[in-house]
Each structure stands twice: as C-alpha cells, then as structure tokens.
Amino acid sequence: MSELLNGASRVHYIVGDPIAQVKSPAGVTQVLHGRGHNAVVIPAHVAPAHLATWLKGVSLAQNVDGIIVTVPHKFASYDLCASTSERAAFLHTVNTQRRNPDGSWHGDMFDGLGFVEALRDQGGQPQGQRALLVGAGGAGSAIAHALVMAGVRELAIHDEDTLRRTTLVDRLVGLSQCAVLHGSANPSGFDLIVNATPMGMKVTDPYPLDIEKIDATMFVGCVITAPVITPLIATARARGCKTVTGTEMFGRVRDLMVDFLLGA
C-alpha cells in the first residue's frame, strides 16, 4: 500500500472498539484509488469514553475528510454530527461521516441499504415477506428500517435488551408501513431471518436463535464479516437455505459509503 500513500493523501478513519476485525481500511482505500482519488482509510481503536475527545482531535487535521463508524460507536457518533440524512435522523445512528464546509460533520447510515442490496444480489426479495431480525443495535436498526421501507409484510424484532428493542419497534410502528412486533429466538414461520448481533464472531458464541427451527424455505442473513461463513450461515446452507453473508453485505455498504465520502 506504500505506493498509494504520500503527503497529498486525503485521510479517512474507521473508528471502533475493537477494530482489528474490520476490512474497511484496505477495501475502501482500494475503491477510492480505483475511482482516481488519492486517499487512505486508517483504523482507530477508540474506547467509548474517549470518542468525543478523539473526534475533536482528528477534526483539527485539515486533510481528514471522512470517518467510517463501527461497533460500538454508531449511536454515539450520531450525537457528534452537526447534520445527518433523514434516514440517520430517524434511526439516531450513523456509520459514515463526511465534512461539512464549515468543518463539522454530516452523517448517514448505509448498513440497511447495503444489506437489502446484498440480499437481492443473492436472490432474496424482501417485499411481501415475514422477517425476523435478531439484534436492535446500530446495524440491526438500520436493517430493520431498510426492510420496512423495502416492503416486508411483517417484521419481528428480537433483542435481549428490551428497552432498545421496544424503542426500535415503537419507532418503526410509527411509519405505518407494515406490522412491526416483538419477536423471539424462534424463527418458525418466517421467510427471512437476519442475525444483526455479534454472536458468531467467536467459536464459543451461542447461536443467536433456535437453529433447530430453521428449514429450507427460509432465507438467512448474517452481518458478521469474520469469519466469512458463521456457524449460523453454515447451518442454514446445510439445511438448503439461500443465504447472504456479512462479507457480501459489506461489499454493498462499502460502495455506498464511498459514494457518500466523495460527495455523491
């Protein structure tokens, strides 16, 4: 990557805690260069308590143009933006920030749009489906919103954090687009199953839902990128399900983030 970096390079960060698992530094840098831009993405491992101070510091650098946000900073980063898209304002979460003309930050959230695009790439169709989403965090909230806007017939949301789950359900109900309700770890009767939790990143993790209830009629998705094939995805494939992986989702999210960082 040394030939892609010099004193004129524009800098973008990806911030998270942890950060070692992310693929954005190389992937987004390559896309930026492929589009003719001298820019680089640098990982930043920042604890939640230090996020605001870190952002204030890096904002002083005049060659820092953008920030990609990952776990667990997506909600907190929303509050650090001076402006956001309507989608991010609805969700109160962002995963990408770019500079406003005055040096402040403008945020947007692309996890949901990227997931739906990747789902369609793999032969899935959310319209008219009954969907179960496990996980109501930053990525889960964005996917929930995108599925509702893509025309699912019903969306059930399961999260052990009942306050976070209830807040998301109530907000989506207010859109009056489809039935939105509290779900469980039982996927029986659903057409589309989505894991938007970190469960599956470690070999010792439990499954995010009752895998004994998965059958070949279901389409199963997972947001985790490492490992590429999580135990949930492996089990779903073994049972004849079509699937979409976190890596496939990331490819779509990456392109949307680059468009945004470049001002599109």
Secondary structure, DSSP 4 states (H G I P E B T S, - for coil): -GGG--TT-EEEEEEESS-TT--HHHHHHHHHHHTT--EEEEEEE--GGGHHHHHHHHTT-TTEEEEEE-TT-HHHHHHT-SEE-HHHHHHT--SEEEE-TTS-EEEE--HHHHHHHHHHHTT---TT-EEEEE--SHHHHHHHHHHHHTT-SEEEEE-S-HHHHHHHHHHHHTT-SSEEEE--S--TT-SEEEE-SSTTSSTTPPPSS-GGG--TT-EEEE---SSSS-HHHHHHHHTT-EEE-HHHHHHHHHHHHHHHHTT-
